[in-house]
Amino acid sequence: MTVAVYTCSEAETTELGKRIGAVLQQGDVIALCGDLGAGKTRFVQGVAQGMGIDVPVVSPTFSLMNVYDHVPPLQHFDFYRLETEDELDTLGIDDYWESGISLVEWSEKFPHRLPDDAACITICKTGGTSREFTVDAALNRWNILIKEVEKYVSCH
């Protein structure tokens, strides 16, 4: 199922992330797609807040992965600087999918390395701080996520 939602500010982008973060469960993997500056990290900051994580969340562009201590842990990946699929093997990427909640920026570089049931959220800039979020997720697997996005849409 595909659902589109629009945000008009960084605060709304964070709020959308918070709502989604509040319903995620261990083993959930979300692929985040979008150009530089689209708001992927801002969205992840909201997800972390929704999960109850209160430490600063920063882009893992140079570290490739940040893990935030929580039950379950938030695993924030960034594939932007990766050149080859072998680098994912060095990270042991497949070992992470079931051990926490994983959000993957620049996932489009290696989409076949994500779990088959991963949800995909594409973020497009539509203005200075306005964004379009397109959520593509299998309805039977991601019912709670889709319902939360639809609730957000109905409120705005």
N, CA, C and O atoms as a DFTB+ gen file, in Angstrom:
624 C
 N C O
     1  1       0.840      -1.170       0.000
     2  2       0.000       0.000       0.000
     3  2       0.887       1.236       0.000
     4  3       1.942       1.250       0.634
     5  1       0.462       2.258      -0.703
     6  2       1.213       3.506      -0.758
     7  2       0.351       4.640      -0.220
     8  3      -0.804       4.806      -0.612
     9  1       0.940       5.418       0.687
    10  2       0.258       6.561       1.278
    11  2       1.183       7.762       1.162
    12  3       2.377       7.654       1.441
    13  1       0.646       8.900       0.755
    14  2       1.422      10.141       0.687
    15  2       0.980      11.065       1.808
    16  3      -0.205      11.153       2.131
    17  1       1.950      11.751       2.395
    18  2       1.669      12.711       3.462
    19  2       2.616      13.898       3.261
    20  3       3.743      13.739       2.791
    21  1       2.137      15.078       3.622
    22  2       2.912      16.298       3.431
    23  2       3.184      16.961       4.771
    24  3       2.324      16.996       5.651
    25  1       4.393      17.485       4.909
    26  2       4.733      18.291       6.071
    27  2       5.140      19.666       5.567
    28  3       5.656      19.801       4.458
    29  1       4.908      20.685       6.385
    30  2       5.186      22.066       5.968
    31  2       6.334      22.711       6.736
    32  3       6.705      23.853       6.462
    33  1       6.899      21.973       7.704
    34  2       7.977      22.538       8.515
    35  2       8.829      21.404       9.076
    36  3       8.439      20.237       9.047
    37  1      10.002      21.777       9.589
    38  2      10.843      20.779      10.246
    39  2      10.131      20.196      11.459
    40  3      10.275      19.009      11.754
    41  1       9.366      21.023      12.162
    42  2       8.623      20.536      13.334
    43  2       7.603      19.480      12.923
    44  3       7.430      18.488      13.631
    45  1       6.925      19.674      11.795
    46  2       5.955      18.678      11.330
    47  2       6.658      17.402      10.876
    48  3       6.145      16.305      11.093
    49  1       7.824      17.532      10.249
    50  2       8.597      16.356       9.853
    51  2       8.999      15.560      11.088
    52  3       8.913      14.332      11.101
    53  1       9.437      16.265      12.122
    54  2       9.792      15.604      13.382
    55  2       8.564      14.941      13.998
    56  3       8.649      13.819      14.496
    57  1       7.431      15.622      13.968
    58  2       6.198      15.072      14.547
    59  2       5.762      13.797      13.822
    60  3       5.350      12.830      14.462
    61  1       5.850      13.793      12.508
    62  2       5.524      12.578      11.754
    63  2       6.440      11.439      12.188
    64  3       5.977      10.320      12.410
    65  1       7.740      11.716      12.310
    66  2       8.679      10.704      12.791
    67  2       8.332      10.209      14.182
    68  3       8.419       9.012      14.454
    69  1       7.935      11.128      15.079
    70  2       7.569      10.745      16.447
    71  2       6.391       9.777      16.450
    72  3       6.394       8.785      17.179
    73  1       5.400      10.069      15.643
    74  2       4.217       9.204      15.593
    75  2       4.591       7.815      15.090
    76  3       4.117       6.808      15.617
    77  1       5.427       7.768      14.088
    78  2       5.846       6.474      13.546
    79  2       6.742       5.749      14.544
    80  3       6.598       4.543      14.748
    81  1       7.664       6.475      15.163
    82  2       8.564       5.862      16.144
    83  2       7.828       5.220      17.299
    84  3       8.287       4.226      17.861
    85  1       6.688       5.786      17.654
    86  2       5.910       5.270      18.780
    87  2       5.285       3.907      18.501
    88  3       4.914       3.201      19.438
    89  1       5.161       3.522      17.223
    90  2       4.509       2.248      16.901
    91  2       5.465       1.198      16.334
    92  3       5.048       0.075      16.051
    93  1       6.739       1.550      16.166
    94  2       7.683       0.578      15.607
    95  2       8.029      -0.499      16.627
    96  3       7.972      -0.281      17.837
    97  1       8.388      -1.667      16.101
    98  2       8.704      -2.819      16.942
    99  2      10.008      -3.457      16.496
   100  3      10.471      -3.253      15.373
   101  1      10.584      -4.229      17.392
   102  2      11.833      -4.925      17.080
   103  2      11.680      -5.704      15.779
   104  3      10.677      -6.381      15.556
   105  1      12.702      -5.594      14.920
   106  2      12.694      -6.277      13.633
   107  2      12.162      -5.420      12.500
   108  3      12.247      -5.819      11.338
   109  1      11.609      -4.237      12.814
   110  2      11.130      -3.340      11.765
   111  2      12.322      -2.694      11.058
   112  3      13.258      -2.219      11.701
   113  1      12.270      -2.685       9.739
   114  2      13.313      -2.062       8.918
   115  2      12.620      -1.091       7.974
   116  3      11.697      -1.460       7.247
   117  1      13.083       0.161       7.998
   118  2      12.530       1.181       7.115
   119  2      13.649       1.737       6.247
   120  3      14.655       2.242       6.745
   121  1      13.451       1.635       4.940
   122  2      14.366       2.208       3.960
   123  2      13.967       3.661       3.751
   124  3      12.802       3.957       3.481
   125  1      14.929       4.567       3.875
   126  2      14.664       5.989       3.676
   127  2      15.357       6.453       2.403
   128  3      16.571       6.313       2.262
   129  1      14.587       6.999       1.487
   130  2      15.120       7.474       0.213
   131  2      14.847       8.965       0.094
   132  3      13.838       9.465       0.589
   133  1      15.751       9.663      -0.564
   134  2      15.570      11.090      -0.788
   135  2      16.894      11.755      -1.043
   136  3      17.943      11.253      -0.638
   137  1      16.848      12.887      -1.716
   138  2      18.055      13.632      -2.040
   139  2      18.724      14.194      -0.788
   140  3      18.149      14.170       0.300
   141  1      19.947      14.700      -0.957
   142  2      20.626      15.401       0.122
   143  2      19.739      16.538       0.607
   144  3      19.174      17.277      -0.199
   145  1      19.616      16.678       1.904
   146  2      18.829      17.755       2.473
   147  2      17.324      17.532       2.448
   148  3      16.557      18.445       2.750
   149  1      16.896      16.329       2.091
   150  2      15.460      16.052       2.018
   151  2      14.806      15.990       3.394
   152  3      13.609      16.246       3.520
   153  1      15.572      15.656       4.421
   154  2      15.013      15.580       5.772
   155  2      15.041      14.193       6.380
   156  3      14.331      13.922       7.348
   157  1      15.859      13.311       5.819
   158  2      15.922      11.938       6.331
   159  2      16.366      11.907       7.792
   160  3      15.742      11.242       8.618
   161  1      17.439      12.622       8.110
   162  2      17.932      12.613       9.486
   163  2      16.951      13.314      10.417
   164  3      16.762      12.864      11.547
   165  1      16.331      14.387       9.983
   166  2      15.322      15.073      10.803
   167  2      14.185      14.100      11.132
   168  3      13.704      14.050      12.264
   169  1      13.768      13.336      10.132
   170  2      12.722      12.339      10.337
   171  2      13.171      11.296      11.363
   172  3      12.403      10.939      12.257
   173  1      14.412      10.803      11.242
   174  2      14.933       9.802      12.190
   175  2      14.990      10.388      13.596
   176  3      14.745       9.676      14.570
   177  1      15.310      11.676      13.716
   178  2      15.304      12.308      15.031
   179  2      13.913      12.230      15.653
   180  3      13.775      11.991      16.853
   181  1      12.895      12.429      14.841
   182  2      11.524      12.292      15.332
   183  2      11.201      10.864      15.725
   184  3      10.569      10.631      16.755
   185  1      11.631       9.901      14.914
   186  2      11.406       8.488      15.245
   187  2      12.023       8.174      16.603
   188  3      11.397       7.530      17.444
   189  1      13.259       8.635      16.812
   190  2      13.937       8.390      18.091
   191  2      13.141       8.987      19.249
   192  3      12.979       8.345      20.287
   193  1      12.648      10.206      19.077
   194  2      11.843      10.827      20.135
   195  2      10.583      10.021      20.406
   196  3      10.191       9.833      21.557
   197  1       9.952       9.545      19.335
   198  2       8.741       8.736      19.491
   199  2       8.998       7.425      20.216
   200  3       8.109       6.885      20.874
   201  1      10.214       6.919      20.092
   202  2      10.597       5.694      20.787
   203  2      10.963       5.961      22.244
   204  3      11.083       5.026      23.035
   205  1      11.142       7.240      22.604
   206  2      11.546       7.580      23.962
   207  2      13.039       7.767      24.118
   208  3      13.543       7.786      25.241
   209  1      13.754       7.905      23.022
   210  2      15.206       8.133      23.063
   211  2      15.428       9.626      23.200
   212  3      14.922      10.407      22.393
   213  1      16.188      10.037      24.226
   214  2      16.348      11.467      24.485
   215  2      17.769      11.977      24.308
   216  3      18.093      13.064      24.785
   217  1      18.630      11.211      23.627
   218  2      19.979      11.684      23.314
   219  2      19.964      12.264      21.900
   220  3      19.101      11.910      21.096
   221  1      20.910      13.150      21.591
   222  2      20.946      13.718      20.243
   223  2      21.166      12.638      19.177
   224  3      22.029      11.772      19.320
   225  1      20.380      12.706      18.123
   226  2      20.502      11.775      17.003
   227  2      21.150      12.542      15.856
   228  3      20.653      13.583      15.426
   229  1      22.269      12.007      15.369
   230  2      23.008      12.662      14.286
   231  2      23.159      11.718      13.107
   232  3      23.044      10.501      13.247
   233  1      23.415      12.292      11.960
   234  2      23.588      11.497      10.754
   235  2      24.810      10.604      10.866
   236  3      25.872      11.058      11.291
   237  1      24.672       9.336      10.489
   238  2      25.819       8.425      10.509
   239  2      26.597       8.416       9.192
   240  3      27.188       7.398       8.831
   241  1      26.602       9.546       8.467
   242  2      27.248       9.595       7.157
   243  2      28.691       9.114       7.217
   244  3      29.118       8.359       6.344
   245  1      29.446       9.528       8.215
   246  2      30.856       9.147       8.284
   247  2      31.098       7.884       9.098
   248  3      32.086       7.184       8.875
   249  1      30.210       7.587      10.035
   250  2      30.383       6.380      10.844
   251  2      29.654       5.183      10.240
   252  3      29.894       4.049      10.655
   253  1      28.778       5.409       9.277
   254  2      27.969       4.412       8.582
   255  2      26.814       3.871       9.414
   256  3      25.790       3.461       8.868
   257  1      26.980       3.868      10.754
   258  2      25.928       3.324      11.606
   259  2      26.027       3.942      13.000
   260  3      27.112       4.045      13.572
   261  1      24.895       4.344      13.526
   262  2      24.796       4.762      14.924
   263  2      23.744       3.886      15.578
   264  3      22.658       3.686      15.033
   265  1      24.074       3.371      16.740
   266  2      23.119       2.567      17.498
   267  2      22.789       3.329      18.767
   268  3      23.676       3.745      19.511
   269  1      21.486       3.504      19.002
   270  2      21.010       4.224      20.173
   271  2      20.436       3.222      21.157
   272  3      19.555       2.426      20.833
   273  1      20.966       3.289      22.370
   274  2      20.611       2.349      23.427
   275  2      19.162       2.556      23.840
   276  3      18.777       3.627      24.311
   277  1      18.387       1.531      23.657
   278  2      16.969       1.551      23.975
   279  2      16.495       0.106      23.876
   280  3      17.218      -0.744      23.356
   281  1      15.326      -0.178      24.354
   282  2      14.746      -1.515      24.184
   283  2      13.500      -1.370      23.334
   284  3      12.495      -0.852      23.820
   285  1      13.525      -1.810      22.075
   286  2      14.685      -2.306      21.331
   287  2      15.570      -1.144      20.874
   288  3      15.126       0.004      20.848
   289  1      16.828      -1.443      20.513
   290  2      17.727      -0.376      20.077
   291  2      17.297       0.203      18.728
   292  3      16.698      -0.479      17.897
   293  1      17.622       1.484      18.540
   294  2      17.440       2.130      17.244
   295  2      18.769       2.037      16.511
   296  3      19.798       2.492      17.012
   297  1      18.741       1.453      15.337
   298  2      19.941       1.275      14.512
   299  2      19.767       2.159      13.280
   300  3      18.907       1.905      12.437
   301  1      20.587       3.190      13.190
   302  2      20.476       4.203      12.143
   303  2      21.670       4.034      11.196
   304  3      22.816       4.294      11.564
   305  1      21.378       3.599       9.985
   306  2      22.418       3.336       8.986
   307  2      22.408       4.418       7.911
   308  3      21.380       5.044       7.654
   309  1      23.562       4.627       7.289
   310  2      23.670       5.542       6.155
   311  2      24.574       4.893       5.117
   312  3      25.769       4.709       5.347
   313  1      23.988       4.548       3.968
   314  2      24.739       3.874       2.897
   315  2      25.399       4.854       1.930
   316  3      26.017       4.424       0.956
   317  1      25.284       6.166       2.173
   318  2      25.735       7.174       1.216
   319  2      27.188       6.997       0.790
   320  3      27.486       7.058      -0.402
   321  1      28.084       6.783       1.723
   322  2      29.515       6.707       1.417
   323  2      29.981       5.303       1.020
   324  3      31.152       5.121       0.686
   325  1      29.108       4.333       1.050
   326  2      29.499       2.977       0.672
   327  2      29.614       2.869      -0.843
   328  3      28.769       3.369      -1.586
   329  1      30.664       2.214      -1.277
   330  2      30.901       2.050      -2.708
   331  2      30.502       0.668      -3.209
   332  3      30.013       0.522      -4.329
   333  1      30.715      -0.348      -2.370
   334  2      30.453      -1.721      -2.812
   335  2      29.623      -2.465      -1.779
   336  3      29.591      -2.116      -0.599
   337  1      28.971      -3.476      -2.251
   338  2      28.170      -4.323      -1.378
   339  2      29.037      -5.040      -0.347
   340  3      28.559      -5.363       0.740
   341  1      30.294      -5.290      -0.672
   342  2      31.207      -5.953       0.263
   343  2      31.339      -5.172       1.571
   344  3      31.551      -5.759       2.632
   345  1      31.211      -3.853       1.489
   346  2      31.313      -3.043       2.696
   347  2      30.156      -3.343       3.663
   348  3      30.313      -3.230       4.878
   349  1      29.013      -3.718       3.120
   350  2      27.892      -4.120       3.978
   351  2      28.217      -5.417       4.704
   352  3      27.844      -5.602       5.862
   353  1      28.916      -6.313       4.014
   354  2      29.312      -7.565       4.654
   355  2      30.298      -7.309       5.785
   356  3      30.251      -7.986       6.812
   357  1      31.193      -6.337       5.607
   358  2      32.146      -5.975       6.652
   359  2      31.422      -5.461       7.896
   360  3      31.841      -5.720       9.024
   361  1      30.334      -4.733       7.674
   362  2      29.524      -4.244       8.798
   363  2      28.723      -5.353       9.459
   364  3      28.266      -5.207      10.593
   365  1      28.553      -6.468       8.745
   366  2      27.692      -7.538       9.250
   367  2      26.234      -7.117       9.238
   368  3      25.475      -7.440      10.151
   369  1      25.851      -6.397       8.201
   370  2      24.537      -5.758       8.131
   371  2      23.383      -6.725       8.372
   372  3      22.419      -6.372       9.051
   373  1      23.463      -7.922       7.835
   374  2      22.346      -8.866       7.962
   375  2      22.083      -9.280       9.405
   376  3      20.981      -9.720       9.734
   377  1      23.081      -9.143      10.263
   378  2      22.915      -9.501      11.666
   379  2      22.086      -8.480      12.441
   380  3      21.612      -8.774      13.539
   381  1      21.907      -7.297      11.886
   382  2      21.201      -6.233      12.596
   383  2      19.693      -6.251      12.400
   384  3      18.957      -5.784      13.270
   385  1      19.220      -6.777      11.285
   386  2      17.812      -6.612      10.938
   387  2      16.842      -7.069      12.018
   388  3      15.816      -6.419      12.217
   389  1      17.117      -8.132      12.704
   390  2      16.184      -8.644      13.717
   391  2      16.491      -8.143      15.127
   392  3      15.704      -8.364      16.047
   393  1      17.637      -7.465      15.305
   394  2      18.070      -7.141      16.667
   395  2      17.589      -5.782      17.176
   396  3      17.891      -5.407      18.309
   397  1      16.858      -5.053      16.369
   398  2      16.368      -3.748      16.807
   399  2      15.433      -3.168      15.772
   400  3      14.845      -3.893      14.970
   401  1      15.299      -1.858      15.797
   402  2      14.559      -1.114      14.790
   403  2      15.597      -0.437      13.916
   404  3      16.441       0.304      14.419
   405  1      15.545      -0.681      12.613
   406  2      16.572      -0.177      11.697
   407  2      15.985       0.820      10.712
   408  3      14.983       0.544      10.053
   409  1      16.624       1.988      10.619
   410  2      16.293       2.979       9.605
   411  2      17.534       3.168       8.750
   412  3      18.628       3.380       9.275
   413  1      17.370       3.094       7.441
   414  2      18.510       3.069       6.524
   415  2      18.408       4.227       5.539
   416  3      17.569       4.216       4.638
   417  1      19.275       5.233       5.719
   418  2      19.350       6.333       4.761
   419  2      20.145       5.877       3.538
   420  3      21.079       5.083       3.649
   421  1      19.758       6.393       2.372
   422  2      20.393       6.055       1.094
   423  2      20.300       4.563       0.810
   424  3      21.204       3.974       0.217
   425  1      19.217       3.972       1.232
   426  2      18.988       2.535       1.038
   427  2      18.899       2.161      -0.433
   428  3      19.123       1.005      -0.792
   429  1      18.576       3.123      -1.288
   430  2      18.447       2.839      -2.710
   431  2      19.757       2.402      -3.356
   432  3      19.743       1.880      -4.472
   433  1      20.890       2.602      -2.681
   434  2      22.168       2.150      -3.227
   435  2      22.267       0.622      -3.250
   436  3      22.869       0.054      -4.162
   437  1      21.685      -0.035      -2.263
   438  2      21.745      -1.497      -2.160
   439  2      20.381      -2.043      -1.720
   440  3      20.290      -2.682      -0.672
   441  1      19.339      -1.806      -2.488
   442  2      17.991      -2.183      -2.036
   443  2      17.797      -3.681      -1.844
   444  3      16.998      -4.099      -1.006
   445  1      18.506      -4.481      -2.600
   446  2      18.339      -5.934      -2.482
   447  2      18.988      -6.501      -1.224
   448  3      18.854      -7.694      -0.952
   449  1      19.694      -5.665      -0.445
   450  2      20.291      -6.125       0.803
   451  2      19.383      -5.877       2.007
   452  3      19.713      -6.252       3.132
   453  1      18.248      -5.248       1.762
   454  2      17.274      -5.037       2.837
   455  2      16.341      -6.235       2.912
   456  3      16.184      -6.959       1.929
   457  1      15.726      -6.452       4.057
   458  2      14.731      -7.527       4.146
   459  2      13.607      -7.288       3.137
   460  3      13.268      -6.146       2.829
   461  1      13.045      -8.367       2.635
   462  2      11.970      -8.269       1.648
   463  2      10.764      -7.499       2.166
   464  3      10.048      -6.871       1.387
   465  1      10.535      -7.542       3.471
   466  2       9.355      -6.878       4.025
   467  2       9.640      -5.483       4.581
   468  3       8.825      -4.935       5.323
   469  1      10.785      -4.908       4.229
   470  2      11.100      -3.555       4.694
   471  2      10.098      -2.557       4.120
   472  3       9.683      -2.674       2.966
   473  1       9.718      -1.589       4.925
   474  2       8.893      -0.473       4.439
   475  2       9.832       0.533       3.787
   476  3      11.004       0.619       4.152
   477  1       9.327       1.284       2.835
   478  2      10.120       2.312       2.171
   479  2       9.425       3.656       2.327
   480  3       8.238       3.798       2.031
   481  1      10.183       4.638       2.795
   482  2       9.669       6.001       2.897
   483  2      10.563       6.887       2.035
   484  3      11.763       7.009       2.282
   485  1       9.958       7.500       1.023
   486  2      10.674       8.413       0.144
   487  2      10.287       9.832       0.514
   488  3       9.106      10.156       0.634
   489  1      11.296      10.674       0.693
   490  2      11.073      12.058       1.094
   491  2      11.518      12.967      -0.055
   492  3      12.653      12.890      -0.526
   493  1      10.605      13.819      -0.489
   494  2      10.894      14.768      -1.571
   495  2      10.682      16.189      -1.067
   496  3       9.675      16.487      -0.425
   497  1      11.637      17.060      -1.362
   498  2      11.474      18.479      -1.051
   499  2      10.418      19.060      -1.980
   500  3      10.466      18.858      -3.193
   501  1       9.472      19.777      -1.406
   502  2       8.459      20.451      -2.215
   503  2       8.529      21.959      -2.011
   504  3       7.773      22.710      -2.629
   505  1       9.430      22.397      -1.152
   506  2       9.612      23.811      -0.854
   507  2      10.717      23.960       0.166
   508  3      11.413      22.991       0.469
   509  1      10.893      25.153       0.701
   510  2      11.958      25.404       1.671
   511  2      12.001      24.402       2.802
   512  3      13.026      23.757       3.021
   513  1      10.898      24.262       3.525
   514  2      10.839      23.279       4.611
   515  2       9.687      22.305       4.428
   516  3       9.430      21.482       5.306
   517  1       8.993      22.383       3.307
   518  2       7.888      21.455       3.065
   519  2       8.389      20.197       2.364
   520  3       9.303      20.237       1.540
   521  1       7.758      19.083       2.721
   522  2       8.188      17.783       2.204
   523  2       6.985      16.921       1.866
   524  3       5.916      17.050       2.462
   525  1       7.184      16.041       0.900
   526  2       6.217      14.991       0.604
   527  2       6.850      13.672       1.027
   528  3       7.957      13.339       0.606
   529  1       6.137      12.926       1.862
   530  2       6.567      11.598       2.296
   531  2       5.689      10.579       1.589
   532  3       4.463      10.631       1.692
   533  1       6.304       9.667       0.881
   534  2       5.565       8.578       0.259
   535  2       5.941       7.304       1.000
   536  3       7.094       6.872       0.972
   537  1       4.967       6.718       1.655
   538  2       5.186       5.500       2.436
   539  2       4.684       4.333       1.612
   540  3       3.510       4.276       1.245
   541  1       5.579       3.403       1.323
   542  2       5.232       2.212       0.555
   543  2       5.532       1.001       1.436
   544  3       6.686       0.715       1.755
   545  1       4.475       0.302       1.817
   546  2       4.637      -0.811       2.753
   547  2       3.542      -1.840       2.525
   548  3       2.404      -1.500       2.200
   549  1       3.903      -3.095       2.700
   550  2       2.927      -4.177       2.562
   551  2       1.895      -4.042       3.684
   552  3       2.248      -4.033       4.864
   553  1       0.644      -3.940       3.314
   554  2      -0.416      -3.677       4.285
   555  2      -0.475      -4.736       5.382
   556  3      -0.627      -4.393       6.554
   557  1      -0.359      -5.994       5.034
   558  2      -0.462      -7.041       6.055
   559  2       0.684      -6.992       7.051
   560  3       0.501      -7.380       8.205
   561  1       1.857      -6.530       6.646
   562  2       3.028      -6.478       7.528
   563  2       3.080      -5.172       8.323
   564  3       3.531      -5.159       9.469
   565  1       2.627      -4.094       7.729
   566  2       2.819      -2.764       8.287
   567  2       1.511      -2.065       8.627
   568  3       1.435      -0.841       8.527
   569  1       0.487      -2.798       9.021
   570  2      -0.823      -2.200       9.341
   571  2      -0.716      -1.030      10.317
   572  3      -1.313       0.024      10.095
   573  1       0.037      -1.215      11.388
   574  2       0.131      -0.184      12.427
   575  2       0.795       1.078      11.870
   576  3       0.352       2.190      12.155
   577  1       1.846       0.909      11.086
   578  2       2.532       2.057      10.490
   579  2       1.596       2.816       9.553
   580  3       1.497       4.041       9.630
   581  1       0.923       2.105       8.686
   582  2       0.009       2.737       7.724
   583  2      -1.106       3.478       8.462
   584  3      -1.444       4.604       8.099
   585  1      -1.676       2.859       9.488
   586  2      -2.742       3.515      10.254
   587  2      -2.242       4.794      10.926
   588  3      -2.958       5.795      10.977
   589  1      -1.018       4.758      11.437
   590  2      -0.463       5.947      12.096
   591  2      -0.235       7.067      11.088
   592  3      -0.497       8.230      11.392
   593  1       0.247       6.736       9.897
   594  2       0.438       7.743       8.848
   595  2      -0.920       8.310       8.429
   596  3      -1.058       9.522       8.257
   597  1      -1.907       7.456       8.268
   598  2      -3.239       7.922       7.892
   599  2      -3.836       8.835       8.977
   600  3      -4.524       9.803       8.654
   601  1      -3.578       8.535      10.260
   602  2      -4.054       9.401      11.336
   603  2      -3.388      10.768      11.254
   604  3      -4.024      11.796      11.484
   605  1      -2.092      10.765      10.922
   606  2      -1.375      12.027      10.779
   607  2      -1.980      12.851       9.644
   608  3      -2.178      14.058       9.779
   609  1      -2.270      12.194       8.538
   610  2      -2.869      12.866       7.379
   611  2      -4.213      13.480       7.767
   612  3      -4.504      14.616       7.395
   613  1      -5.020      12.746       8.502
   614  2      -6.353      13.246       8.852
   615  2      -6.304      14.433       9.824
   616  3      -7.262      15.201       9.919
   617  1      -5.187      14.578      10.540
   618  2      -5.046      15.690      11.485
   619  2      -4.524      16.954      10.814
   620  3      -4.631      18.045      11.374
   621  1      -3.961      16.815       9.620
   622  2      -3.321      17.999       8.979
   623  2      -3.995      18.375       7.706
   624  3      -3.587      19.335       7.051
